[in-house]
């Protein structure tokens, strides 16, 4: 039987927005580069622009100096790579996107500020067979900032990849797809992230027709089984949406601390866990004097007073584990990564976390909010005493331990062979295997860190016998009974005081990222038979 003649070829396709002219899709430096040719042309009846040439660093390759050092031979080889991109629009309607077909390293020629972020993923979610996903790249939006890529060559559904929890962003989708109307007219493998790898028709007329089919598909909803993957997505930088969110952030930074919605988050992955921070230093913000405690929202607002938003990346904060500032426990962390802020607009909730903007579908946000309210509604089983101003956490914990007859733990970390970085077991241990983590929900105490801390402690105490042995010894030293520490935690209680006197903490007081952190810890620990509860501490004026 004669082999069917190929009528389509796999192509790397980008979608670009806000390009008044086709040439605006190309980085300006390449438009002016001698080694890059810009040639107007036609594809069927459509005006197009072909940009091609060589890109690469000037001068010899970087390893030439090392070779010369070892051998005395002068290497004059240079790094040059062929790149080509064909730009066209499928129609003349207003705000029509520009399509970029890339060959070689053609994507390097594109101006990333115009690239429609995650376009390929969106199209894949509207075309791939939900049961024939073969690879997913996932980012877990928690304190670990974990990224993993999973592959199942035979194909599987989302459950096969373990996808489905809150705070999971899928950034690349690969699977078997079939799109009616495409020239190829049969199932094919699709790869989608910012770009899309898809078979496109070989003739000019077929190509233009295929682009129109893809554009029409984008207006449809994702496959029902895959809609969850589009409910939480990162916002691409250098886009009109990103610029708009930055303007909202700048406006909020201009407000006084008592009305501003700016709060402090915890850039966890930048910190050493070996010692809790005691002081910090601001760099490039005017004055580098050592300051006690942790950064606050009021400090951030003060640092940004009369400054452009770009200073969020210029100003840095470094933490120290001692009051003298001689033991750094973090790198220099940009101010942007300390800021938490949310804004609801046009049917989505946008939030800033770890310096990155994210967009959350409001239906997804409602599910998250409802889940957190259900967690708050559960009885903690621990009656936390009131917290009177002006007590700090240390003073409150001493009084709470006495009132509850609990063991008051110190802030020293438990370090084991399995957990060399160490973990803080809890603030209080009330009854057998009940661990209470206490925190004031002030702007300097990010709750996402508290939730992660409780989860890490429970995990270590369940699976690390050395950790349990050390904790039993420490409980004895603190005047408690070592039998309080069993084979695994029975309950983890987060006892949290509100920011303002006369108020109690509610589920609605948490930022979205803190809600995601709580839900992930709750789901994980409850699945392992460990209860997770919230105890809201009454905050009262001085006695």
Secondary structure, DSSP 8 states (H G I E B T S, - for coil): -------EEEEEEEEE-S-SSGGGGB-HHHHT-TTEEEEEEEETTEEEEEEEEEE--SSS-TTHHHHHHHH---------EEEEEEEE-S---TT--EEEEEEETGGGGB-TTTB-TTHHHHHHHTTEEEEEEEEEEEEE-STT--EEEEEEEEEE-GGGGT--STTEEEEEEEEEE--TTSTT-S-EEEEESSSEEEEEESSHHHHHHHHHHHHHHHTS---GGGGGGGSEEE--SSSHHHHHHHHHHHHHHTS-TTT---EE---GGGB-TTS---EEEEESSS---EEES---HHHHHHHTTT--TTHHHH-EEEEESSTTS-SB-B--EEGGGGEEEEEEETTEEEEEETTEEEEEEHHHHHHHHHHHHHHHHS--S-----EETT--HHHHHHHHHHHHT-EE--S--B--SS-SS-B---SEE-STTEEEEEEE-STTS-HHHHHHHHHHHHHHHHH-HHHHHHHHHHHHHTT--GGG--SS-SEEEEEEE-SSTT----GGGS-HHHHHHHHHHHHHHHHTT-EEEEEEE-EE---
